[in-house]
Amino acid sequence: MTNYAILEVEAAEWSAKTNLGQLMPSFIRLTEARINREVRTLDMVRRGSITVTDGAGPLPERFLGFRSVAIDLSQDVEGAQPSIGFQSPIINYIPPDRFAELTSYDGEYYTIEGTNIRTAPEGNTALKVSYFQAYPALTPLMPTHSLITNNYDLYLYGVLVEIWNYLQDSFQETQYLTRFSSIVNAIHRSERRKARAGPLIRTPGVAY
C-alpha cells in the first residue's frame, strides 16, 4: 500500500534530507501540479454535460482538458434560440484570441476563458463533453488513490525533483527529472495499449 505518509517518509530517506519535513507538503503539491500538466490516463476520463447560458458555461470540477465537445440534441434548454442555433452537433476548439475576433459564424466553435467554456454562436444550449479530470489532491485525510497506487515511482521521483530544485542541486534534479519523464512516457505507452481494440500485435523494432 502506498500513500501520502509513506511518500513523505521515503522521499526524505531517498534524499537523505530528513530536516525538510515541514516542506514536504509543498513538494507533494508541486509534484501533483507537474503530474496534472503532463500525465493523462484513461482513468482520468469523465463524461458529463454543461449548460451554456448566453454562450458561457462553467468548466467541470478539477478540469484538465476536453477530449470532445458536442451539442446535446436530446436536451431542450430553456431560452434556446433556433435562429442562431448550431448546424452540427460537434463543435471545434479555437484559441481565445481567435475566438474574440469572430465576426461571422461559418462554423461552431468553443474556447476556454478562465473557469468557463464559451461557445459561438452565443445562446443557450446543452453540451455533451468528454474531458480529463485531475485526481484529488493527496492529503493526510485523503492519503491515496489509484494513480499513486499503480505508479508510486512517478510520485517519488517527482517529489525528489522538487527537493533537489529547492536545494539548488541541478545535477540531482536533472537525474530525477529524467526518471520522472521516463515514467510518464511508460504510463502513456501503457494507456495507448489499453485503448487499442483486440490483442496487442507487436511490430519488430517498435518500442511499446
Secondary structure, DSSP 8 states (H G I E B T S, - for coil): ---HHHHHHHHHHHHT-TT-GGGHHHHHHHHHHHHHHH---GGGEEEEEEEEBTTEEE--TTEEEEEEEEE-TT---TT--GGG--SSSB-EE--HHHHHT--S-SS-EEEEETTEEEEES-S-EEEEEEEEE------SSS---HHHHH-HHHHHHHHHHHHHHHTT-HHHHHHHHHHHHHHHHHHHHHHHHHHSSSS----TT---
